[in-house]
């Protein structure tokens, strides 16, 4: 096999090689995108949980301000959407 034969092989297979490289790049982007989506899902759940906790704290404080002799208000439990 000479160098000229190798170059002609690449020229003949250029479309196939480009498709293969494109497939690899697309697959890599897809995997990274899935990781990003999963990370965002976790952050959204954490944010929702923090929001519920903050709301419960504010409700307790409001109940204490309205009626100082009343006992503490029990927190409501919320489950995040899954």
N, C-alpha and C positions, 0 to 999 in steps of 0.2 A: 504494500500500500504506500503510495507516494503522497507527498504533501498536497499536490494538485488534486488527487482523488479525494483526500480528506476534505478539502475546501468545497469540492463539488457536492460531496455528501451533505455538508452543512447547508449549502444553498438549496439542495433538493428537499431537505427536511426542515427548512427555516420556519415554515408555518407550523409544523408539528412542535418544534421546539418552543416557539412563541406561545402556542396554546398551553403547553405544559408549564412554562414559567408563569403565565397568567393564572393558571389553575393553582399553582403553589402560592402565589401572592394572594389570591382570593381566599384560599383556605386559611392562610395566616391571619388575614384581616378578620375573617369570620370568628376564629378562635379568640382573638383579642377583643372583639366586640362582645362576645358572650361573657368574657371575664368582666368587662366594663359594666354590662347590664346587671350581672349578679352583684357586683359591688354597689351599684346604685340601689338595687333592691334592698340590700342590707341597710344602707344608709337611710332609706325611706322608712323602713321598719323602726330603726332606732329613733328617728325624728318623731314618728308618730307616738312611740312609747314615751319619749321625753315630753311631748306636748300633753299627753294624757296626765302624766305625773304633775306637770306644772299647773294644769287645770284643776287637779285635785287639791293641790296646795292652795291655790287662789280661792277655791270654794271653802276650804277650811278656814282661811283667814277672814273671808267675808262672813262666814257663820259666826265666828268669834266676835267680830266687830258689831254685828247686829244683835247678838244676844250673848253678853259676856258670862252669864251664869249657866249657859247651856253647855253640855258636854261636847266632845269633839265629834265632828261629822265623819262617819265611816267612808273610806274611799270607795268609789265605784270602780269595778274592774272592767277594763275594756280589752278585748283581744284584737290584735291587729288583723287586718284583712289578709287572707292567704290565698 
